[in-house]
Amino acid sequence: MKGVSYMELLLRQIAEATRQMEIAAAHITELREHIADLEVENQRLRDRLSSTLDRLRRMTEGEL
């Protein structure tokens, strides 16, 4: 670039890299929140499966 100093180019690159890191950090935060939601749903499904398996066991053993 004509008329732009090496220092200005470096500052622009640093600013762009900083912007990209901020975007990435926000995305990582969103992903972590989504993972937390999935972990809660996973536990809910595990509990439901456990309850269903227990009921099935009791039915096959004649308890119900």
NORMO-V756101 format. One line per field, one symbol per residue. ss: DSSP state (H for helix, E for strand, L for the rest). Layout:
ss->???
This chain:
ss->LLLLLHHHHHHHHHHHHHHHHHHHHHHHHHHHHHHHHHHHHHHHHHHHHHHHHHHHHHHHLLLL
